[in-house]
Amino acid sequence: MALIGLFQLVLSTLLFVVVIDGPPPPANISIQAESGQDVPLTCHIPDKYNSSVKLSKVVSERVTVCLFRNGQFDKESQHPSFRNRVVLNDSNRNGEYLSLTLKNMTTADRGTYWAHGLHESTWYTFCVYILTVVGTGNPNWRIHVEDQNNKTSLDDGVKIKISTLTVVLYVLGGVLVLVLVFLGVICFKQHQNSNSLLLNHRLNKS
């Protein structure tokens, strides 16, 4: 029983470190827009990770769409195709949200974007945007944003706060299954040992 108690203590500690202290899993966000539109991007990045934040995209290689280092816009690191096309909606960079707008989208801008936060010299990804840009011609077209994590559609300019509850529940469910299997093996071995001792005792008496 002492072994089981120790295992439970270690398991609880690991869960605390992974679920509470570690960064949340990245949000997957699908965005559809029309050429010429401005696209708002919002990402929840906890204070611990947002001393410097950046948005990146793969062109021929991973490039920087924008970088905010210690609250200042670093223009030198920005890819030329995005210069003068990125507006920071929160000029003071307060709170735990990166909120910016990509101006005058073109079909060349379609692709995958990553929002990162910096902590102790390591960049962590908090949002992954799958951006689709179509040609002009539909007067009723509106920017459509869909959070793939909780399958809800969001209108323009709405802050996207991603819930990680589902992911955490899946992880906890998997851990619970492993714990039950482990306890089952322990109980089975203890039962076998008890039967062996009982059999030996009967043989000795006879």
Secondary structure in CASP SS format (residue, H / E / C, confidence):
PFRMAT SS
TARGET T0000
AUTHOR 0000-0000-0000
METHOD secondary structure of the structure
MODEL  1
M C 1.00
A H 1.00
L H 1.00
I H 1.00
G H 1.00
L H 1.00
F H 1.00
Q H 1.00
L H 1.00
V H 1.00
L H 1.00
S H 1.00
T H 1.00
L H 1.00
L H 1.00
F H 1.00
V H 1.00
V H 1.00
V H 1.00
I H 1.00
D H 1.00
G C 1.00
P C 1.00
P C 1.00
P C 1.00
P C 1.00
A E 1.00
N E 1.00
I E 1.00
S E 1.00
I E 1.00
Q E 1.00
A E 1.00
E E 1.00
S C 1.00
G C 1.00
Q C 1.00
D C 1.00
V E 1.00
P E 1.00
L E 1.00
T E 1.00
C E 1.00
H E 1.00
I C 1.00
P C 1.00
D H 1.00
K H 1.00
Y H 1.00
N E 1.00
S C 1.00
S E 1.00
V E 1.00
K E 1.00
L E 1.00
S E 1.00
K E 1.00
V E 1.00
V C 1.00
S C 1.00
E C 1.00
R E 1.00
V E 1.00
T E 1.00
V E 1.00
C E 1.00
L E 1.00
F E 1.00
R E 1.00
N C 1.00
G C 1.00
Q E 1.00
F E 1.00
D C 1.00
K C 1.00
E C 1.00
S C 1.00
Q C 1.00
H C 1.00
P H 1.00
S H 1.00
F H 1.00
R C 1.00
N C 1.00
R C 1.00
V E 1.00
V E 1.00
L E 1.00
N C 1.00
D C 1.00
S C 1.00
N C 1.00
R C 1.00
N C 1.00
G C 1.00
E C 1.00
Y E 1.00
L E 1.00
S E 1.00
L E 1.00
T E 1.00
L E 1.00
K C 1.00
N C 1.00
M C 1.00
T C 1.00
T H 1.00
A H 1.00
D H 1.00
R C 1.00
G E 1.00
T E 1.00
Y E 1.00
W E 1.00
A E 1.00
H E 1.00
G E 1.00
L E 1.00
H E 1.00
E C 1.00
S C 1.00
T E 1.00
W E 1.00
Y E 1.00
T E 1.00
F E 1.00
C E 1.00
V E 1.00
Y E 1.00
I E 1.00
L E 1.00
T E 1.00
V E 1.00
V E 1.00
G C 1.00
T C 1.00
G C 1.00
N C 1.00
P C 1.00
N C 1.00
W C 1.00
R C 1.00
I C 1.00
H E 1.00
V E 1.00
E E 1.00
D E 1.00
Q C 1.00
N C 1.00
N C 1.00
K C 1.00
T E 1.00
S E 1.00
L E 1.00
D C 1.00
D C 1.00
G C 1.00
V C 1.00
K C 1.00
I C 1.00
K C 1.00
I C 1.00
S C 1.00
T C 1.00
L H 1.00
T H 1.00
V H 1.00
V H 1.00
L H 1.00
Y H 1.00
V H 1.00
L H 1.00
G H 1.00
G H 1.00
V H 1.00
L H 1.00
V H 1.00
L H 1.00
V H 1.00
L H 1.00
V H 1.00
F H 1.00
L H 1.00
G H 1.00
V H 1.00
I H 1.00
C H 1.00
F H 1.00
K H 1.00
Q H 1.00
H H 1.00
Q H 1.00
N H 1.00
S H 1.00
N H 1.00
S H 1.00
L H 1.00
L H 1.00
L H 1.00
N H 1.00
H H 1.00
R H 1.00
L H 1.00
N H 1.00
K H 1.00
S C 1.00
END
